[in-house]
Amino acid sequence: MDVSLREVHDSDLPVFFRQMNDPESHHMAAFTPEDPADRDRFDALWTKMRSAADTDVRTVLADGDVVGSAGVYGTPGEREVTYWIDRAYWGRGLATAALRGLLELERDRPLYARAAADNAGSIRVLEKCGFRVSATERGYAPARGAEIDEVVLVLHSGSV
């Protein structure tokens, strides 16, 4: 599949909303909004992300179809990547391709990422892109209603 990134269009938002409300995806992501079905909060979050000077969020396309989002946010030296791929596309290399594309756009290093410690797929994607586990923490995961272990990963200069 041909994977590319482009600016987020208003028409992408209903697709992202549907993706965030998939129960299995929501559980795996763990660190999500309290209520993913709250459309007003979803819209407010995306309005904020799309207008923030320190955020670059993109739509992930596979063969022209909207399959997710990828972005980077935060201040220099503390910037963090995030991505979401529709569960129907898991296991096909799309997350890895999307993250590699994002890393081509975002040249600042270091970059950080976080994942639930049991989210082996996401950790594998990040490691394929040069991120390395730098710490473990515990945090409240709204999607699971509990504190869980998470890993913090870092990408240094020259890692890609």
Backbone bond lengths (Angstrom), bond angles and torsions (degrees), N, CA, C in turn:
res aa  C-N    CA-C-N  psi(-1)  N-CA   C-N-CA  omega(-1)  CA-C   N-CA-C  phi
1 M - - - 1.458 - - 1.524 109.45 -
2 D 1.308 115.16 143.52 1.460 121.64 176.46 1.526 108.03 -86.02
3 V 1.334 116.51 115.28 1.464 122.04 -177.97 1.520 108.95 -106.13
4 S 1.318 116.29 131.13 1.459 121.06 178.68 1.522 109.56 -143.05
5 L 1.327 114.17 165.69 1.464 121.95 177.60 1.518 108.49 -120.48
6 R 1.314 115.61 145.23 1.470 120.74 173.85 1.522 108.19 -147.44
7 E 1.325 115.48 169.84 1.465 120.22 176.41 1.525 109.35 -59.61
8 V 1.317 115.55 151.24 1.462 121.46 178.80 1.528 109.14 -74.64
9 H 1.322 116.19 131.09 1.459 122.90 174.41 1.530 108.50 -102.11
10 D 1.319 117.20 153.81 1.459 120.97 177.41 1.532 111.16 -54.43
11 S 1.324 116.55 -35.93 1.466 120.55 -178.30 1.527 113.13 -68.68
12 D 1.346 117.83 -12.68 1.466 121.07 177.21 1.522 111.97 -77.96
13 L 1.317 116.63 -26.44 1.462 120.63 -171.67 1.526 114.26 -60.47
14 P 1.326 120.55 -41.76 1.467 118.66 176.13 1.531 112.57 -61.75
15 V 1.321 116.76 -33.32 1.471 120.37 177.59 1.526 109.55 -67.41
16 F 1.329 117.16 -45.91 1.469 120.67 178.45 1.532 110.70 -60.88
17 F 1.333 116.29 -41.21 1.460 120.50 -179.69 1.531 110.38 -61.23
18 R 1.319 116.76 -45.04 1.465 120.99 177.93 1.526 110.30 -61.51
19 Q 1.325 117.37 -43.85 1.462 121.22 -179.09 1.528 111.40 -61.82
20 M 1.325 117.11 -42.07 1.462 121.00 -179.10 1.521 112.53 -67.46
21 N 1.314 116.72 -18.99 1.453 120.15 -177.89 1.520 113.31 -97.09
22 D 1.312 117.61 7.24 1.458 120.79 172.66 1.531 107.48 -73.73
23 P 1.335 119.01 119.79 1.467 120.78 -174.44 1.533 114.74 -57.17
24 E 1.310 118.20 -41.43 1.464 119.69 -179.02 1.525 111.46 -68.61
25 S 1.315 116.99 -42.13 1.467 120.91 177.62 1.524 110.36 -63.55
26 H 1.301 115.25 -44.24 1.466 121.22 -179.55 1.530 110.47 -59.95
27 H 1.322 116.58 -45.36 1.467 121.02 178.97 1.527 110.86 -61.98
28 M 1.330 116.53 -45.27 1.462 119.99 -177.20 1.521 111.35 -65.98
29 A 1.320 117.83 -39.91 1.465 120.68 179.29 1.523 110.69 -65.91
30 A 1.317 117.17 -36.62 1.470 125.37 172.98 1.526 113.82 69.48
31 F 1.324 117.98 -55.47 1.469 122.11 -175.13 1.527 108.67 -93.64
32 T 1.301 114.14 79.68 1.461 123.19 -172.42 1.525 109.00 -126.10
33 P 1.327 117.50 174.55 1.462 118.49 173.29 1.534 110.76 -59.55
34 E 1.318 115.92 151.02 1.469 121.62 178.92 1.525 111.34 -51.99
35 D 1.326 115.77 -49.45 1.459 120.69 -176.93 1.525 108.96 -124.32
36 P 1.330 117.77 95.33 1.463 119.53 -177.14 1.526 113.03 -64.83
37 A 1.323 117.63 -17.25 1.457 120.95 -179.28 1.531 113.11 -84.31
38 D 1.331 117.35 -1.52 1.463 121.83 179.46 1.534 108.22 -81.03
39 R 1.310 116.02 95.80 1.461 121.26 -174.43 1.525 112.19 -64.98
40 D 1.324 117.44 -35.42 1.463 120.05 179.57 1.527 110.52 -62.92
41 R 1.326 117.45 -45.16 1.474 120.68 177.87 1.526 111.13 -65.12
42 F 1.313 116.49 -40.63 1.462 121.17 177.40 1.533 109.51 -57.93
43 D 1.320 116.38 -50.64 1.469 120.40 -179.27 1.524 111.37 -61.69
44 A 1.326 117.57 -40.67 1.470 121.06 178.85 1.523 110.71 -63.78
45 L 1.329 116.96 -42.24 1.467 120.77 178.29 1.522 111.01 -61.32
46 W 1.322 116.87 -46.81 1.466 119.53 -178.44 1.528 112.10 -68.67
47 T 1.316 117.67 -34.04 1.469 120.37 174.91 1.523 109.49 -61.70
48 K 1.327 115.97 -45.36 1.465 120.92 179.85 1.529 110.83 -63.82
49 M 1.336 117.57 -46.86 1.473 120.33 -178.18 1.529 111.28 -62.90
50 R 1.316 117.02 -41.31 1.456 120.58 -176.42 1.520 112.78 -71.30
51 S 1.338 117.42 -20.69 1.464 119.58 -177.99 1.529 113.22 -105.67
52 A 1.330 118.52 -8.78 1.466 121.50 -177.20 1.523 110.97 -73.46
53 A 1.321 115.93 132.26 1.465 121.24 -179.13 1.526 112.30 -65.70
54 D 1.327 117.45 -26.84 1.470 120.46 -176.82 1.530 112.84 -96.31
55 T 1.338 116.91 13.86 1.461 121.45 -177.67 1.523 109.66 -124.82
56 D 1.324 115.78 135.01 1.463 122.17 172.76 1.520 106.48 -127.48
57 V 1.323 116.08 104.94 1.461 121.00 -178.76 1.524 108.42 -114.93
58 R 1.337 115.24 138.53 1.456 121.22 -175.75 1.526 110.87 -129.22
59 T 1.318 114.85 154.83 1.451 121.61 171.61 1.518 108.04 -86.89
60 V 1.324 115.74 136.27 1.464 121.68 176.16 1.524 107.64 -96.05
61 L 1.316 114.79 126.06 1.459 122.03 178.05 1.522 109.61 -113.63
62 A 1.328 116.37 141.06 1.469 122.28 172.39 1.520 106.39 -125.63
63 D 1.322 115.85 115.64 1.466 121.18 -175.24 1.531 111.18 50.48
64 G 1.346 115.41 37.37 1.455 121.41 176.40 1.517 115.70 87.44
65 D 1.330 118.14 -9.56 1.468 121.44 179.63 1.522 110.65 -92.76
66 V 1.336 116.83 141.97 1.461 122.03 177.13 1.526 107.94 -72.30
67 V 1.354 115.61 118.42 1.468 120.05 -178.73 1.522 112.73 -121.72
68 G 1.336 117.54 -1.57 1.461 118.81 178.97 1.511 112.16 163.80
69 S 1.327 113.20 -163.37 1.461 120.72 -179.43 1.520 109.39 -141.10
70 A 1.309 115.28 158.32 1.471 121.80 176.93 1.518 107.04 -148.82
71 G 1.318 115.74 142.13 1.446 117.95 -178.50 1.508 113.07 -158.75
72 V 1.306 113.36 170.97 1.457 121.99 176.10 1.522 107.00 -137.05
73 Y 1.333 116.13 141.79 1.456 120.48 -177.30 1.524 109.47 -148.72
74 G 1.316 115.23 164.45 1.457 121.44 175.98 1.516 112.44 109.49
75 T 1.330 114.06 175.11 1.455 120.42 -178.38 1.524 110.72 -84.33
76 P 1.337 118.30 156.08 1.459 120.93 178.39 1.528 111.25 -51.81
77 G 1.325 115.43 137.60 1.454 121.74 -178.33 1.517 113.45 87.53
78 E 1.345 115.74 -14.40 1.467 120.45 179.81 1.525 111.42 -133.54
79 R 1.331 116.93 19.20 1.465 120.21 -176.45 1.529 110.65 -69.69
80 E 1.327 114.86 143.60 1.459 121.20 -175.58 1.525 109.88 -128.40
81 V 1.321 116.27 141.86 1.465 121.31 177.11 1.521 109.47 -96.28
82 T 1.317 113.88 153.99 1.457 121.59 175.80 1.516 107.85 -148.03
83 Y 1.312 116.52 151.03 1.461 120.12 176.42 1.516 109.57 -155.47
84 W 1.318 115.13 159.05 1.463 122.31 178.74 1.516 106.70 -146.73
85 I 1.304 116.80 123.92 1.463 122.22 177.80 1.526 108.41 -119.59
86 D 1.320 115.80 134.23 1.461 121.90 177.72 1.531 109.41 -52.52
87 R 1.318 116.73 132.77 1.469 121.71 -176.06 1.530 112.04 -56.99
88 A 1.307 118.26 -29.58 1.463 121.12 178.59 1.530 112.11 -60.94
89 Y 1.341 116.95 -17.12 1.463 121.74 -177.28 1.526 113.13 -109.63
90 W 1.328 117.91 3.62 1.468 120.19 179.87 1.525 110.36 -61.00
91 G 1.321 115.42 148.27 1.460 121.60 175.06 1.512 115.12 80.09
92 R 1.308 117.89 10.40 1.473 121.52 -178.62 1.525 113.00 -111.98
93 G 1.324 117.39 4.88 1.459 120.69 179.32 1.510 114.82 85.15
94 L 1.319 118.24 5.59 1.465 120.60 -177.21 1.517 112.22 -69.01
95 A 1.326 117.41 -40.67 1.466 119.59 179.45 1.519 110.61 -63.12
96 T 1.326 116.65 -42.00 1.466 120.37 178.88 1.528 110.27 -63.18
97 A 1.326 116.94 -45.82 1.469 120.45 179.64 1.522 110.87 -63.47
98 A 1.323 117.32 -41.46 1.465 120.52 179.88 1.522 110.81 -65.04
99 L 1.332 116.87 -43.63 1.463 119.69 -179.72 1.530 110.38 -65.94
100 R 1.312 117.87 -40.10 1.474 119.87 176.59 1.526 110.56 -60.49
101 G 1.326 116.89 -41.70 1.461 120.41 176.90 1.519 111.93 -62.36
102 L 1.313 116.35 -41.22 1.464 120.80 177.88 1.527 110.81 -63.60
103 L 1.323 116.85 -40.17 1.470 120.88 -179.28 1.523 111.77 -68.17
104 E 1.318 117.33 -24.53 1.466 120.60 174.09 1.534 110.35 -71.14
105 L 1.327 116.09 -34.61 1.466 120.72 179.22 1.525 112.03 -78.10
106 E 1.311 116.28 -37.31 1.471 122.62 -176.91 1.519 108.67 -102.36
107 R 1.314 116.37 104.07 1.470 120.58 -174.33 1.526 113.07 -95.75
108 D 1.342 118.40 -11.01 1.465 120.31 179.50 1.522 110.38 -64.38
109 R 1.304 116.33 141.32 1.454 123.20 175.14 1.519 107.40 -138.17
110 P 1.298 120.02 147.36 1.460 124.71 5.12 1.522 111.54 -77.64
111 L 1.331 114.43 160.22 1.456 122.82 170.69 1.522 107.25 -120.64
112 Y 1.300 115.95 148.42 1.461 121.26 -178.70 1.516 110.30 -119.26
113 A 1.313 115.41 161.57 1.462 123.02 174.15 1.516 107.87 -150.19
114 R 1.300 116.11 157.32 1.463 122.06 177.33 1.525 108.18 -133.80
115 A 1.316 115.34 147.27 1.462 120.14 176.47 1.520 108.89 -151.19
116 A 1.317 115.50 148.90 1.461 119.41 171.48 1.525 107.18 -57.00
117 A 1.319 116.71 136.63 1.465 120.94 -175.79 1.522 112.46 -59.60
118 D 1.334 118.16 -24.82 1.465 120.60 179.58 1.529 112.82 -94.13
119 N 1.329 117.47 6.33 1.458 121.33 178.51 1.532 108.83 -91.59
120 A 1.324 115.06 73.40 1.466 121.38 -175.38 1.527 112.28 -58.98
121 G 1.323 117.26 -36.23 1.464 120.13 -179.15 1.519 112.06 -62.90
122 S 1.315 116.85 -46.35 1.461 120.42 -179.89 1.522 111.14 -67.22
123 I 1.309 117.11 -41.18 1.469 120.45 178.05 1.523 109.89 -61.67
124 R 1.324 117.07 -41.16 1.465 121.27 178.83 1.533 110.63 -62.56
125 V 1.334 117.39 -42.89 1.467 121.39 177.65 1.524 110.09 -58.43
126 L 1.312 116.47 -48.61 1.463 121.06 -178.45 1.523 111.30 -62.71
127 E 1.314 117.84 -42.49 1.467 120.67 179.60 1.529 111.51 -67.04
128 K 1.331 118.19 -36.29 1.472 120.91 176.01 1.524 111.29 -61.14
129 C 1.332 115.80 -28.16 1.468 121.36 -179.50 1.519 112.83 -93.08
130 G 1.328 117.61 8.81 1.457 121.00 173.80 1.517 115.92 100.53
131 F 1.328 118.30 -5.11 1.465 120.63 177.80 1.526 109.33 -71.58
132 R 1.328 115.63 147.93 1.464 121.74 177.24 1.519 108.95 -129.35
133 V 1.328 115.76 141.60 1.466 120.46 178.25 1.518 108.44 -63.11
134 S 1.324 116.01 128.42 1.464 120.85 -179.38 1.523 112.46 -117.23
135 A 1.328 117.07 -18.23 1.467 119.70 -178.38 1.518 109.43 -164.88
136 T 1.314 114.83 162.66 1.454 121.59 169.94 1.523 107.28 -124.50
137 E 1.310 115.27 145.60 1.465 121.50 -179.31 1.514 108.44 -141.62
138 R 1.303 115.51 169.86 1.461 121.23 171.41 1.514 106.84 -117.59
139 G 1.316 115.08 139.49 1.445 119.17 178.94 1.506 110.83 -152.42
140 Y 1.322 115.44 158.79 1.455 120.33 178.75 1.524 109.24 -75.21
141 A 1.322 116.38 125.35 1.463 123.29 179.08 1.524 108.84 -106.47
142 P 1.325 118.27 102.19 1.465 120.47 -177.89 1.530 114.13 -54.33
143 A 1.323 117.74 -36.08 1.464 120.25 -178.59 1.522 112.26 -66.24
144 R 1.315 116.39 -19.98 1.457 120.17 -179.22 1.522 112.48 -112.45
145 G 1.318 116.56 -8.06 1.450 120.50 178.46 1.513 113.80 63.92
146 A 1.333 116.45 29.61 1.472 120.27 -176.68 1.519 109.77 -157.61
147 E 1.319 115.40 163.50 1.459 121.37 170.02 1.517 108.35 -77.55
148 I 1.334 115.40 134.68 1.461 119.75 179.39 1.524 109.24 -135.44
149 D 1.329 115.50 167.82 1.451 121.10 174.60 1.522 109.17 -79.55
150 E 1.319 114.94 141.17 1.457 120.58 174.10 1.519 108.50 -134.65
151 V 1.318 115.42 155.47 1.455 120.02 176.11 1.520 108.60 -109.48
152 V 1.319 114.86 145.30 1.453 122.71 174.34 1.517 105.77 -108.08
153 L 1.305 116.22 129.60 1.456 121.81 -179.61 1.516 109.09 -118.38
154 V 1.324 116.35 153.82 1.458 120.62 -179.85 1.527 109.61 -135.96
155 L 1.323 114.53 144.74 1.454 123.17 175.10 1.515 106.71 -117.97
156 H 1.330 116.77 116.60 1.463 121.72 179.60 1.515 110.12 -96.22
157 S 1.313 116.37 168.71 1.464 121.69 175.14 1.515 109.40 -55.83
158 G 1.315 115.25 141.31 1.455 120.08 177.83 1.514 113.74 78.39
159 S 1.331 118.89 2.05 1.467 121.38 -177.33 1.516 112.25 -81.64
160 V 1.328 117.75 -22.36 1.466 120.25 -176.20 1.503 110.08 -92.86
